[in-house]
Every structure is written in C-alpha cells, then in structure tokens.
Amino acid sequence: MERDGSPVLDHDRTLGVGELIARRHREGSTPADRTDAHRLALVIEGGSSRGAYSHGMAMAIEELGVLPCFDAVYGASAGALNGAWLLCGRAVQSRRAWSPEVINRVISPSRALRGGRVVDTEYLVHTVYERIVPMDFPAILANPVTFHPIATDAETGAAVDLHSGLTDPASVQAALRASTCLPILAGRPVQFGDRRYVDAGLSESVPVRTALTQGATRVLVLRTRRSDEIMGAPSGLETRVVARYLSRHAPGAVRPWLSRVERHHSDERDFDSDPAVLQIRPPADAPGISRTSRDPEAIQQALTLGRSITTRTLAPYLSPKLSA
C-alpha cells in the first residue's frame, strides 16, 4: 500500500486502539502524513442530556492533544454536537454551553403545553452556537480530521453520514440540527440537501458500523451509558404515540425505531467482543441522566466524570507521567 508514492511502513494488524493512538501521538502523526496502514475513527454516542458525559470525554481528548491521531470523527445526535466542538478546538471552552441558563432555554417541557418544542435545537445551533457560546464552523470544515454527523433518513429509515454535504457553515448547522432532531420533542424532520432527516438515535445511536463500513480499522468509542445501563423497551403508550407521529412525518423511521432496542443489544455484544474497538464509558457509580434532564448538578458531574475517565483510560498509553 502506498500514499503519495511513499510506502506505508506499518501493516501491524494486531495493534490495539490505545497503542495506535500512542504511536501516532509519539510520532506527531497527522492525517496528511500517516506512516501506518490504519484508519482510526473516533465515534461519539448521543443521548441528548446524557451527551454531557461524551462532552466531558471530548474535553479530555482535546486536553491530551490526541485529536490529530484520528482520521475521522463520527457523531450521533448530541455526539455530533460534541464532535463538532472537538473539531473546532473548543471542547473545553464550550463546557459553559451546559450551564443552567442555556440548558433551561434549550430544554423546556412546559413548551409542549403551548404546542412548542420541548427540545429547541434551532435555538441551540443558531443562537447559542452563534452568539452565546460561539462554535467555529469554518474550523470544523478546515480540519483534516473529517467530520461525519449521522442522521436518520425520514423516508427510508437508513442511518446516513452527512459528511459529503458539509460545504459551508450553514450546512454544518443544518447537519447538526438533522442529527439531533428528536421525534416529537424537537419538531418536524430537518431538511438537509434534498432529503429530510430525524435524530440519529433511531437508526444508529453509536455509529461504529458506519465507521467500519467506511474503512475504519480501529475505533475509539465515547459512550454515554454505563456498562450496566442497558436500553429498555418503551412503554406501550410511548410506542403508539411515537409510531403514530413517525408514520405521519418520517414513515421510514418507524421500523428502525421499533427495532432499536434489539439493535442496541446486538451492538453491545458485537462491540464488546471486537478487539478493534475500544469503548470508554461513564464509571460504574456515575449517575443516570435522562435525555431531557436539566439537573445542573448531575450534568456538571457528568462532564467531570467523562473528562476524568477518558484521561485515566488514555494517559497510560501516552506517558507514564500523565498517568501518575
């Protein structure tokens, strides 16, 4: 295998995810000058307010200086937001986007009584990310580590990588809204290009399979669920209400939504047993956070725990001094 006429030096198929990150970090490797044959992907799970865990994890990735070790970042729903913060170099700075003033404006159950959106992603992306806690959209586009926000096609139900449609800041904002468009809670499907999309969690909440299909040989996954925190089946009432809503507004998403619990269990089995996949999860004593939680203490704790568990996981690979 060659790149730009030069031989790729490392064909080691047994190299672990942590070891690959350590080697690339030590060599100062970037996507433009790799000396190995691997494609390393960072995958970030969503979960709305649970995304505070993966945001804290992204903060640690930024602080450890290992983002250039990756070739691509894949994010689903809130994981796409956190991937965007990481790629624009503001993951640590943007912790204040989880302040009560922002969260209570973005998530408001009382708005449902007035026919409004419980989760206002339009305000989040176009007001918070433009003026209150600015996101550097051009920097995301310019980063050699490519950005792959995932969303669910409203007509087919397929998990779709929106990367090819990211051409300017406005398209990045539209992709983030599409990836986070929770059925009912966040309103109607979002138009992106010539298709309509709803939240990535309906089709692929942890987009490891998309990353592997696109050529990833190693994957680091930032999870928002503890290892003992398994997705449960929705109530009969929730099933009927959501299925009816999707049938009207995103008919292709009905089937993947109904099968998502079974798919979650299958993914858990497959990812846990795959040596090419390293998962970082919240610690066993981490608090459970619902997708629309606004509890400021729990959210701040999630940010801190996500940051610390990621540092503790990766630092030993990078330097004995960092893990001391």
Sequence and secondary structure as in RCSB ss.txt:
>XXXX:A:sequence
MERDGSPVLDHDRTLGVGELIARRHREGSTPADRTDAHRLALVIEGGSSRGAYSHGMAMAIEELGVLPCFDAVYG
ASAGALNGAWLLCGRAVQSRRAWSPEVINRVISPSRALRGGRVVDTEYLVHTVYERIVPMDFPAILANPVTFHPI
ATDAETGAAVDLHSGLTDPASVQAALRASTCLPILAGRPVQFGDRRYVDAGLSESVPVRTALTQGATRVLVLRTR
RSDEIMGAPSGLETRVVARYLSRHAPGAVRPWLSRVERHHSDERDFDSDPAVLQIRPPADAPGISRTSRDPEAIQ
QALTLGRSITTRTLAPYLSPKLSA
>XXXX:A:secstr
 EETTEE  B  SS  HHHHHHHHHHHT  TTS  BS  EEEEE   GGGHHHHHHHHHHHHHHT GGG SEEEE
ETHHHHHHHHHHTT TTGGGGGGSHHHHHHHB GGGGGGT  SB HHHIIIIIIIIIS   HHHHHH SSEEEEE
EEETTT  EEE GGG  SHHHHHHHHHHHT  TTTS S EEETTEEEE GGGT SSTHHHHHHTT SEEEEE SS
 TT       HHHHHHHHHHHHHH GGGHHHHHTHHHHHHHHHHHHHT TTEEEE   TT     TT   HHHHH
HHHHHHHHHHHHHHHHHH HHHH 
